[in-house]
């Protein structure tokens, strides 16, 4: 919960009652209603190790971005797997209903041609998921972890943590943003 008090110079002092943070806010009705996004003095969530240059942090950030795309693709693949299974079970219900309605020949033909059919030649959707997991997703995750370990940046999302801090307060202590 954010409580806002108005100062005499039309600034607002926002007190976040859940975190204890106080910020001076300049703005309009949105800032008054929701409080400021700025949190000066808040510590950086993940600090870059000493001596790690900007180019290394940027490269690891790009690698992390690529991994996030792979994670998203994996989620879509799991969605495909779930929907394929749902379609097959629903198809079986439809086939049973056709039989119950006296359309045995149509039901038998659909059952023979489609129920339990491979999603792609020789594989069901669970096999696609497993092949993706072992042949691509896990290799990608291991590559990202390997790069961070070799470059002495054990924490993930260091660049994002620095961006958060910069957007809320300015450059990290001792850094000029270069």
C-alpha positions as CSV (number, residue, x, y, z in Angstrom):
1,X,0.0,0.0,0.0
2,X,1.3,3.4,-0.9
3,X,0.4,6.5,1.1
4,X,1.0,9.8,-0.6
5,X,1.3,13.2,1.1
6,X,1.6,16.4,-0.8
7,X,4.4,18.9,0.0
8,X,4.1,22.6,-0.4
9,X,6.1,22.6,-3.7
10,X,3.6,20.3,-5.4
11,X,5.9,17.3,-5.0
12,X,4.5,14.2,-3.3
13,X,6.2,12.0,-0.8
14,X,5.2,8.4,-1.3
15,X,5.6,6.0,1.6
16,X,5.4,2.3,0.6
17,X,3.9,0.8,3.8
18,X,4.9,-2.8,2.7
19,X,8.6,-2.1,2.2
20,X,9.2,1.1,4.2
21,X,10.6,2.9,1.1
22,X,10.0,6.6,0.8
23,X,10.3,8.5,-2.4
24,X,9.8,12.0,-3.5
25,X,7.6,12.0,-6.6
26,X,6.9,14.6,-9.2
27,X,4.1,13.7,-11.5
28,X,0.4,13.7,-12.0
29,X,-2.5,11.5,-11.0
30,X,-0.9,8.2,-11.9
31,X,2.0,8.8,-9.6
32,X,-0.4,10.0,-6.9
33,X,-2.5,6.9,-7.3
34,X,0.2,4.2,-7.8
35,X,3.3,5.8,-6.3
36,X,6.6,6.3,-8.0
37,X,8.6,3.6,-9.8
38,X,11.8,5.3,-8.6
39,X,13.6,3.8,-5.6
40,X,16.8,5.8,-5.0
41,X,19.2,4.0,-2.8
42,X,17.8,0.5,-3.2
43,X,20.6,-2.0,-3.4
44,X,21.3,-3.7,-6.8
45,X,19.6,-7.1,-6.9
46,X,22.7,-8.8,-8.5
47,X,26.0,-7.2,-8.5
48,X,28.5,-7.8,-11.3
49,X,31.7,-9.4,-10.0
50,X,34.7,-7.0,-9.9
51,X,36.6,-6.6,-13.1
52,X,33.9,-8.0,-15.4
53,X,33.7,-5.6,-18.4
54,X,30.5,-4.2,-19.9
55,X,31.0,-6.2,-23.1
56,X,31.0,-9.5,-21.1
57,X,27.9,-8.6,-19.2
58,X,26.2,-7.5,-22.5
59,X,27.2,-10.8,-24.2
60,X,25.9,-12.9,-21.3
61,X,22.7,-10.8,-21.4
62,X,22.3,-11.7,-25.1
63,X,22.9,-15.4,-24.3
64,X,20.3,-15.2,-21.6
65,X,17.9,-13.5,-24.0
66,X,18.4,-16.4,-26.5
67,X,17.8,-19.0,-23.7
68,X,14.6,-17.2,-22.8
69,X,13.4,-17.7,-26.4
70,X,14.3,-21.4,-26.1
71,X,12.4,-21.6,-22.9
72,X,9.4,-20.0,-24.5
73,X,9.6,-22.3,-27.5
74,X,9.7,-25.3,-25.1
75,X,6.5,-24.0,-23.4
76,X,4.8,-23.8,-26.8
77,X,6.0,-27.3,-27.6
78,X,4.5,-28.6,-24.3
79,X,1.3,-26.7,-25.2
80,X,1.3,-28.5,-28.6
81,X,1.8,-31.9,-26.8
82,X,-1.1,-31.2,-24.4
83,X,-3.4,-30.0,-27.2
84,X,-2.5,-33.0,-29.4
85,X,-3.4,-35.4,-26.5
86,X,-6.6,-33.5,-25.9
87,X,-7.5,-33.7,-29.6
88,X,-6.9,-37.5,-29.6
89,X,-9.0,-38.1,-26.5
90,X,-11.8,-35.8,-27.8
91,X,-11.6,-37.6,-31.2
92,X,-12.1,-40.9,-29.4
93,X,-15.2,-39.5,-27.7
94,X,-16.5,-38.3,-31.1
95,X,-15.9,-41.8,-32.6
96,X,-17.8,-43.4,-29.8
97,X,-20.7,-41.0,-30.3
98,X,-20.8,-41.7,-34.0
99,X,-21.0,-45.4,-33.2
100,X,-23.8,-44.8,-30.6
101,X,-25.7,-42.8,-33.2
102,X,-25.6,-45.7,-35.6
103,X,-22.8,-44.5,-37.9
104,X,-20.5,-47.5,-37.4
105,X,-18.8,-47.5,-40.8
106,X,-17.8,-43.8,-40.5
107,X,-16.7,-44.3,-36.9
108,X,-14.6,-47.3,-37.9
109,X,-13.0,-45.5,-40.8
110,X,-12.1,-42.4,-38.6
111,X,-10.9,-44.7,-35.9
112,X,-8.6,-46.7,-38.2
113,X,-7.2,-43.6,-40.0
114,X,-6.8,-41.2,-37.1
115,X,-7.1,-42.4,-33.5
116,X,-3.6,-42.9,-32.2
117,X,-1.9,-41.5,-35.3
118,X,1.7,-40.4,-35.1
119,X,2.0,-36.6,-34.8
120,X,4.9,-36.8,-37.3
121,X,6.2,-40.0,-38.9
122,X,7.1,-42.5,-36.2
123,X,6.6,-40.2,-33.2
124,X,4.0,-39.0,-30.9
125,X,4.1,-35.5,-29.4
126,X,5.7,-36.7,-26.1
127,X,8.6,-37.9,-28.2
128,X,9.0,-34.5,-29.9
129,X,9.1,-32.9,-26.4
130,X,11.6,-35.4,-25.1
131,X,13.9,-35.0,-28.2
132,X,13.7,-31.2,-27.9
133,X,14.5,-31.4,-24.1
134,X,17.5,-33.6,-24.5
135,X,18.8,-32.6,-27.9
136,X,18.4,-28.8,-27.7
137,X,16.9,-27.3,-24.5
138,X,19.3,-29.0,-22.0
139,X,22.3,-28.3,-24.3
140,X,21.3,-24.6,-24.4
141,X,20.9,-24.4,-20.7
142,X,24.2,-26.0,-20.1
143,X,25.9,-23.7,-22.6
144,X,24.5,-20.6,-20.8
145,X,25.6,-21.9,-17.4
146,X,29.0,-22.9,-18.8
147,X,29.6,-19.4,-20.2
148,X,28.6,-17.7,-16.9
149,X,30.9,-20.0,-14.9
150,X,33.9,-19.6,-17.3
151,X,33.5,-15.8,-17.3
152,X,33.1,-15.6,-13.5
153,X,29.5,-14.3,-13.5
154,X,27.6,-16.9,-11.5
155,X,24.4,-14.9,-11.2
156,X,21.9,-14.9,-14.0
157,X,20.3,-11.6,-15.3
158,X,23.2,-9.3,-14.1
159,X,22.5,-6.9,-16.9
160,X,18.8,-6.8,-16.1
161,X,19.6,-6.1,-12.5
162,X,21.8,-3.2,-13.4
163,X,19.1,-1.9,-15.8
164,X,16.6,-2.0,-13.0
165,X,18.9,-0.1,-10.7
166,X,19.7,2.5,-13.4
167,X,16.1,3.1,-14.2
168,X,15.2,3.4,-10.5
169,X,18.2,5.3,-9.2
170,X,21.0,6.0,-11.8
171,X,24.3,4.1,-12.5
172,X,25.5,1.5,-9.9
173,X,27.8,2.8,-7.2
174,X,31.3,3.4,-8.7
175,X,30.1,3.1,-12.3
176,X,29.6,5.9,-14.8
177,X,27.4,3.8,-17.1
178,X,30.1,3.4,-19.7
